[in-house]
Amino acid sequence: MTDLAAKYDLLRQMIRIRRFEEKCAELYSAQKIRGFLHLYIGEEAVAAGVLSKARESDSIVATYREHGHALVRGISARAVMAEMYGKTGGTCRGRGGSMHIFDAKKEFYGGNAIVGGGLPLAAGLALAYKMQKKDSVAICFFGEGAMAEGEFHESMNLAELWKLPVLFCCENNLYAMGTALERSESETDLCKKAQSYRVTAEKVDGMDALETAAAAEKFLARIRRTGEPAFIEFQTYRFRAQSMFDPELYRNKSEVIEWMKRDPITILKKNIGNKFDENRRRTIENETAAEIDDAVAFAEESPIEDTADLLRDVYTPREAVE
């Protein structure tokens, strides 16, 4: 893939995420999607950049704000949307919903509703790779709020002690669920926390897809070479509220407007420069619109699980295993 083609692929993935999330917000307002819904709008450059450098054999562990990661990973928009609808055509037959997108065939292990819950899972996957002598990396996404949780410290400690192939990707959007970083963590230099476990760490502009891709490529290569973990702090910002329930009273609107001037899609267009082709962008937008319309139609038509099937994967009678 040429350098220009790679840039357009990043643009395509970010536009896909943005338009999919916008449609989800619309469908949530129409009560087609229920429960919790956490949008990724503004943070697209992290998922698009990092996952553009991942191998199919690498595992992905994400947060409850994971729709974008799932799409870039190759999980169909149909399956993601049907899961949001709670329909059987979804990745978890509609049982997981927005926060629990999962696809073992794509090595995509959530979607985790518990803050920090994916960190020990990623360490466990990496331990399995090491024991099996596989050249795979566990790529774990989490927010800065997770760094105040015990799971972060335990996972970082074991990853370095045992030399596990994990890429820790902190999506620092400054507000965790709704509390500013400086109000929730005494040490706001997140790389220092990782370095306290002797893990190599670096800060990256999370609004620039080219920078996120370059950092991921560098650290993934290092992890495969050394077998040791690494940590990247992606400094990013979500343009929408924490969730669709969030009245967003914890930050000023003027701050959001300032960050929106650094829209990752706009930044990538500027990076492409005079080679940017507006017709190509329109083609991407049209193809994305068609993909999303198809996903919505699939989700609408997909059936709800039959009540007779509700105990499936929940309870196994003793006689079935004896």
C-alpha positions as CSV (number, residue, x, y, z in Angstrom):
1,M,0.0,0.0,0.0
2,T,1.4,3.4,-1.0
3,D,1.7,6.2,1.6
4,L,-1.2,8.1,0.0
5,A,-3.4,5.0,-0.2
6,A,-2.7,4.3,3.5
7,K,-3.8,7.9,4.4
8,Y,-7.0,7.5,2.5
9,D,-7.6,4.2,4.3
10,L,-7.3,6.0,7.6
11,L,-9.7,8.6,6.3
12,R,-12.1,5.9,5.3
13,Q,-12.0,4.2,8.7
14,M,-12.5,7.5,10.6
15,I,-15.4,8.6,8.4
16,R,-17.0,5.1,8.9
17,I,-16.7,5.4,12.7
18,R,-18.0,9.0,12.7
19,R,-21.0,8.4,10.5
20,F,-21.8,5.1,12.3
21,E,-21.8,6.8,15.7
22,E,-23.9,9.7,14.4
23,K,-26.5,7.2,13.2
24,C,-26.4,5.5,16.6
25,A,-27.1,8.7,18.3
26,E,-30.1,9.3,16.0
27,L,-31.4,5.7,16.6
28,Y,-31.0,6.1,20.3
29,S,-33.1,9.2,20.3
30,A,-35.7,7.2,18.3
31,Q,-35.5,4.5,21.0
32,K,-34.3,1.9,18.5
33,I,-31.2,1.5,20.6
34,R,-31.7,1.2,24.4
35,G,-29.6,0.9,27.5
36,F,-26.2,2.7,27.7
37,L,-24.6,4.2,24.6
38,H,-21.1,5.8,24.7
39,L,-20.0,7.5,21.5
40,Y,-16.4,7.6,20.1
41,I,-16.8,10.8,18.1
42,G,-13.6,12.9,18.3
43,E,-11.4,9.9,19.2
44,E,-11.5,8.1,15.8
45,A,-7.8,8.7,15.1
46,V,-6.7,6.3,17.9
47,A,-8.6,3.2,16.8
48,A,-8.0,3.9,13.1
49,G,-4.3,4.5,13.5
50,V,-3.4,1.7,16.0
51,L,-5.5,-1.0,14.4
52,S,-4.1,-0.2,10.9
53,K,-0.8,-1.6,12.2
54,A,-2.2,-4.7,14.0
55,R,-2.0,-8.2,12.6
56,E,-5.0,-10.5,12.3
57,S,-3.4,-12.7,15.0
58,D,-3.2,-9.9,17.5
59,S,-6.0,-9.7,20.0
60,I,-7.9,-6.5,20.7
61,V,-9.4,-5.7,24.1
62,A,-11.5,-2.5,24.3
63,T,-13.7,-0.5,26.6
64,Y,-17.4,0.2,26.5
65,R,-16.7,2.9,23.9
66,E,-15.7,0.2,21.4
67,H,-17.9,0.5,18.3
68,G,-15.2,2.2,16.3
69,H,-12.6,-0.4,17.3
70,A,-14.9,-3.2,16.3
71,L,-15.6,-1.6,12.8
72,V,-11.9,-1.0,12.1
73,R,-11.1,-4.5,13.3
74,G,-13.3,-5.9,10.5
75,I,-16.5,-6.8,12.4
76,S,-19.3,-6.0,10.1
77,A,-21.4,-2.9,10.6
78,R,-24.4,-5.2,10.3
79,A,-23.3,-7.3,13.3
80,V,-22.4,-4.3,15.4
81,M,-25.7,-2.5,14.7
82,A,-27.8,-5.6,15.3
83,E,-26.1,-6.0,18.7
84,M,-26.9,-2.4,19.5
85,Y,-30.5,-3.2,18.7
86,G,-30.5,-6.3,20.9
87,K,-31.2,-8.6,18.0
88,T,-30.0,-12.1,17.2
89,G,-27.9,-11.0,14.2
90,G,-25.6,-9.2,16.6
91,T,-22.1,-10.3,17.7
92,C,-23.5,-11.7,20.9
93,R,-27.0,-12.5,19.6
94,G,-28.2,-9.2,21.1
95,R,-27.4,-10.2,24.7
96,G,-24.4,-7.8,25.1
97,G,-25.6,-4.6,23.6
98,S,-23.5,-1.5,23.0
99,M,-20.9,-2.2,25.7
100,H,-20.2,-5.8,24.9
101,I,-19.2,-6.2,21.3
102,F,-17.3,-9.5,21.0
103,D,-16.0,-11.6,18.1
104,A,-13.6,-14.5,18.8
105,K,-13.0,-15.1,15.1
106,K,-11.7,-11.5,14.8
107,E,-9.7,-11.8,18.0
108,F,-11.9,-9.0,19.4
109,Y,-12.4,-9.6,23.2
110,G,-14.8,-6.8,24.1
111,G,-16.3,-4.4,24.9
112,N,-16.0,-4.4,28.7
113,A,-18.6,-2.5,30.8
114,I,-16.3,-2.4,33.9
115,V,-13.7,0.4,33.9
116,G,-10.3,-1.3,33.8
117,G,-11.9,-4.7,33.3
118,G,-10.0,-5.4,30.0
119,L,-6.5,-4.9,31.4
120,P,-6.1,-8.2,33.2
121,L,-7.8,-9.9,30.3
122,A,-5.1,-8.5,27.9
123,A,-2.4,-9.6,30.3
124,G,-3.9,-13.1,30.3
125,L,-4.0,-13.2,26.5
126,A,-0.4,-12.1,26.3
127,L,0.6,-14.7,28.8
128,A,-1.0,-17.3,26.6
129,Y,0.9,-16.1,23.6
130,K,4.1,-16.3,25.5
131,M,3.5,-19.8,26.7
132,Q,2.5,-20.9,23.3
133,K,5.4,-19.1,21.7
134,K,3.2,-17.1,19.4
135,D,4.3,-13.9,17.6
136,S,1.1,-12.1,18.7
137,V,0.4,-9.0,20.8
138,A,-2.5,-8.2,23.0
139,I,-3.6,-4.6,22.3
140,C,-5.5,-3.2,25.1
141,F,-7.5,0.1,24.9
142,F,-8.6,1.9,28.1
143,G,-9.4,5.4,29.3
144,E,-7.3,7.4,31.7
145,G,-9.9,6.8,34.4
146,A,-8.9,3.1,34.4
147,M,-5.4,4.1,35.6
148,A,-6.8,4.9,39.0
149,E,-8.1,1.3,39.3
150,G,-6.3,-1.6,40.9
151,E,-6.5,-3.6,37.7
152,F,-4.2,-1.2,35.9
153,H,-1.5,-1.5,38.5
154,E,-1.8,-5.2,38.8
155,S,-1.7,-5.7,35.1
156,M,1.2,-3.4,34.5
157,N,3.2,-5.0,37.3
158,L,2.7,-8.6,36.0
159,A,3.2,-7.6,32.3
160,E,6.7,-6.2,33.1
161,L,7.6,-8.9,35.7
162,W,6.7,-11.7,33.3
163,K,7.7,-9.8,30.1
164,L,4.3,-10.1,28.4
165,P,3.6,-8.9,24.8
166,V,1.0,-6.3,25.6
167,L,0.5,-2.8,24.0
168,F,-1.3,-0.7,26.6
169,C,-3.2,2.1,24.8
170,C,-4.5,4.8,27.1
171,E,-7.1,7.0,25.4
172,N,-6.8,10.0,27.6
173,N,-9.8,12.2,26.9
174,L,-9.3,14.2,30.1
175,Y,-12.6,13.5,31.8
176,A,-13.0,9.7,32.5
177,M,-16.7,9.3,33.1
178,G,-17.2,13.0,34.0
179,T,-14.4,13.9,36.4
180,A,-11.4,15.9,35.3
181,L,-8.1,14.1,35.4
182,E,-6.6,16.5,38.0
183,R,-9.5,15.9,40.3
184,S,-9.3,12.1,40.2
185,E,-5.5,11.3,40.0
186,S,-2.7,12.8,42.0
187,E,-0.2,12.2,39.2
188,T,-1.5,13.5,36.0
189,D,1.6,12.6,33.9
190,L,0.3,9.2,32.9
191,C,3.5,8.0,31.3
192,K,5.2,8.3,34.7
193,K,2.7,5.8,36.1
194,A,3.7,3.3,33.4
195,Q,7.4,4.1,33.8
196,S,7.1,3.4,37.5
197,Y,6.7,-0.2,36.5
198,R,9.7,0.1,34.2
199,V,7.4,-0.1,31.2
200,T,8.5,1.9,28.1
201,A,6.0,4.8,27.7
202,E,5.4,7.6,25.3
203,K,2.8,10.4,24.8
204,V,1.2,10.8,21.4
205,D,-1.2,13.3,19.8
206,G,-4.3,11.2,19.7
207,M,-6.0,13.6,17.3
208,D,-3.5,12.9,14.5
209,A,-4.1,9.5,12.8
210,L,-0.7,9.5,11.2
211,E,1.0,10.0,14.6
212,T,-1.1,7.3,16.2
213,A,-0.3,4.8,13.4
214,A,3.4,5.6,13.5
215,A,3.6,5.1,17.3
216,A,1.7,1.8,17.1
217,E,3.9,0.6,14.3
218,K,7.0,1.4,16.3
219,F,5.9,-0.1,19.6
220,L,4.3,-3.2,18.1
221,A,7.6,-3.9,16.3
222,R,9.5,-3.4,19.6
223,I,7.1,-5.7,21.5
224,R,7.5,-8.5,18.9
225,R,11.3,-8.1,19.0
226,T,11.7,-8.0,22.8
227,G,8.6,-9.6,24.1
228,E,8.2,-6.8,26.6
229,P,5.2,-4.6,27.2
230,A,4.8,-0.9,26.1
231,F,2.5,1.9,27.0
232,I,1.2,4.8,24.8
233,E,-0.8,7.7,26.1
234,F,-3.0,9.0,23.3
235,Q,-4.0,12.6,24.2
236,T,-7.5,12.8,22.7
237,Y,-10.9,14.3,23.3
238,R,-14.5,13.1,22.9
239,F,-16.7,15.7,21.3
240,R,-19.9,14.2,22.7
241,A,-20.9,13.6,26.3
242,Q,-19.7,10.6,28.3
243,S,-22.9,8.7,27.4
244,M,-26.3,9.6,26.0
245,F,-27.6,10.0,29.6
246,D,-24.9,12.5,30.5
247,P,-26.0,16.2,31.0
248,E,-22.3,17.2,30.5
249,L,-22.1,19.7,33.3
250,Y,-18.5,19.1,34.1
251,R,-16.8,20.9,31.2
252,N,-17.3,24.2,29.5
253,K,-18.8,24.3,26.0
254,S,-16.0,26.7,24.9
255,E,-13.5,24.0,25.7
256,V,-15.3,21.5,23.5
257,I,-15.4,24.0,20.7
258,E,-11.7,24.6,20.9
259,W,-11.0,20.8,20.8
260,M,-13.4,20.4,17.8
261,K,-11.1,22.7,15.9
262,R,-8.6,19.8,16.0
263,D,-11.1,17.3,14.5
264,P,-9.0,14.2,13.5
265,I,-10.7,14.0,10.1
266,T,-9.8,17.6,9.3
267,I,-6.2,17.1,10.5
268,L,-5.8,14.1,8.2
269,K,-7.2,16.1,5.3
270,K,-4.6,18.8,6.0
271,N,-1.8,16.2,6.2
272,I,-2.8,14.8,2.8
273,G,-2.4,18.4,1.6
274,N,-2.6,19.4,-2.1
275,K,-3.0,15.7,-3.0
276,F,-6.4,15.6,-1.3
277,D,-9.1,14.5,-3.7
278,E,-12.5,15.8,-2.8
279,N,-14.2,13.4,-5.2
280,R,-12.5,10.5,-3.4
281,R,-13.8,11.8,-0.1
282,R,-17.3,12.0,-1.5
283,T,-17.0,8.4,-2.8
284,I,-16.0,7.3,0.8
285,E,-19.0,9.2,2.2
286,N,-21.4,7.6,-0.2
287,E,-20.1,4.1,0.3
288,T,-20.2,4.6,4.1
289,A,-23.8,5.9,3.9
290,A,-24.8,2.8,2.0
291,E,-23.0,0.5,4.4
292,I,-24.8,2.1,7.4
293,D,-28.2,2.1,5.7
294,D,-27.6,-1.6,5.0
295,A,-26.6,-2.2,8.7
296,V,-29.7,-0.5,10.0
297,A,-32.0,-2.5,7.6
298,F,-30.3,-5.7,8.8
299,A,-30.8,-4.8,12.4
300,E,-34.4,-3.9,11.9
301,E,-35.1,-7.2,10.1
302,S,-33.1,-9.4,12.5
303,P,-35.3,-11.2,15.0
304,I,-35.3,-10.9,18.7
305,E,-34.2,-14.0,20.5
306,D,-37.0,-16.5,21.2
307,T,-37.9,-16.8,24.9
308,A,-37.5,-20.5,24.7
309,D,-33.8,-19.9,24.0
310,L,-33.1,-17.5,26.9
311,L,-31.3,-20.1,29.0
312,R,-28.9,-20.9,26.2
313,D,-25.3,-20.4,27.4
314,V,-26.5,-19.5,30.8
315,Y,-27.5,-22.8,32.5
316,T,-26.5,-26.4,31.6
317,P,-28.5,-29.2,33.2
318,R,-26.3,-31.6,35.2
319,E,-27.4,-34.5,33.1
320,A,-26.0,-32.8,30.0
321,V,-22.5,-32.9,31.3
322,E,-22.5,-36.2,33.2
